[in-house]
Amino acid sequence: MQSSSVKASAGGRNVVVVGTQWGDEGKGKVVDWLTDHAAGVVRFQGGHNAGHTLVIRGKKTALQLIPSGVMRDGVACYIGNGVVVDPSHLLSEIERLEAAGLDVRSRLFISESCPLILPFHVEVDRAREALREVSGGGKIGTTGKGIGPAYEDKVARRALRVQDLKHPDRFAAKLRELLELHNFSLKQYLGGETLDFDPIYTHAMKVAEELKPMMADVGVLISQAHLAGGNILFEGAQGTLLDIDHGTYPFVTSSNCVAGNAAAGSGVGPDQLHYILGITKAYTTRVGSGPFPTELRIDQPGTVGHHLSTVGQERGTVTGRARRCGWLDVAALRRAVLINGISGLCLTKLDVLDGLSEIQVAVGYELGGRQIDILPLDADDIIACKPIYEVFPGWEGSTAGLTQWDQLPLNARRYLERVQELIGAPIDMISTGPDRDHTILLRHPYKG
């Protein structure tokens, strides 16, 4: 019993950062801020359909696949087995960061178990979305980067994985079989063009030589770093309401975005997840299709929706698409708190609400003549939900760049206190601007 107790208390402290809405909550900035206390940062799901924009000393850097810890010298970056990897995109991102003067390859470790995204996955993804639109079934709103088809191959136990790049003959045999399957679908069902084996194989073998030095048993490396006393940061992509199991299905992503998947998607045990930080905007946004109970129109100047869209600069990091905008939805956040086991919240983009005469928050919904206080799981039910709003007075003055709670306008503090009460989880951090220093800290995730 004594040795078990010693083992449990050994090592560093690990934090999981997850989005609590439909993504784009500002996770990248928060992860970057926290990496000042971390030895390593882990991506555990998704692919290069995710996008994190970091602003450091006024300079913007957009990351899609590489963990945000790359922006801090000496921080190890791990891509866990739950991530699907497009090797061409990964190398392009590495080269772009190296051109900016960053050391990447010596501290980037890629799980050998990551499924690969290959050109036919991209073609299938795009052809399917086009077919949905033509048939009138409605677009899902994918990024068209092959993420979904790559996860399908993983679940069907036919995926080519990073480790296969080390074995040319094995890779070739599996590629021929997989390409035949997807070419059949492209030609016979989707009406698209088929792809040739040779260009795909030749390019894969070329990128393999660059990736081999970065291939690793990521779960073991994370565990070793943790036991040596290093703090680890697990960086989620997308958001809880896009989770394949718990989101607004079928308008979701293809992976599990919730905190529990940080363990399965990186190769460590759930006992290594010590604090779950949920990121939420002070309002709500969504990219792509799907239900959105508190949505406001963004195309009319002078309206709140237009204010949120323009002042918040709401465009997707990856796609450039305008994000849909609406009031903060506490009923949806309650679902996210429940699913993730949130320890504390970081509320971002508070400064976007500056200047509004009043602020509304959805505290529940009216659905079929009854009142409910948590987001339903059925997409049709969500579409039918009518938000029930609580109204708050706005505040004068700017919150942009503030770093202390007492600096906030009184009405801003009252708003935050009420939101915290409604959600049922503490607000431990407040982001007041895009730069890593624009942060109010109430409780540090790494210091309890």
Buried (B, 14 or more C-beta within 10 A) or exposed (E): EEEEEEEEEEBBBBBBBBBBBBBBBBBBBBBBBBBEBBBBBBBBBBBBBBBBBBBBEEEEBEBBBBBBBBBBEEBBBBBBBBBBBBBBBBBBBBEBBEEEEBEBEEBBBBBBBBBBBBBBBBBBBBBBBBBBEEEEEEBBBBBBBBBBBBBBBBEEEEBBBBBBBEEEEEBBEBBEEBBEBBBEBBEEEBEBEBBEEEEBBEBBEEBBEBBEEBBBBBBEBBBEBBEEEBBBBBBBBBBBBBBBEBBBBEBBBBBBBBBBBBBBBBBBEEEBBBBBBBBBBBBBBBBBBBBBBBBBEBEEEEEBBBBBBEBBEBBBBBBEEBBBBBBBBBBBBBBBBBBBBBBBBBBBBBBBBBEBEEBBBBBBBEBEEEEBEBBBEEBEBBEBBEBBBBEBEBBEBEBEBBEEEEBBBEBBBBBBEBBBEBBEBEBBBBBBBBBBEBBBBBEBBBEE
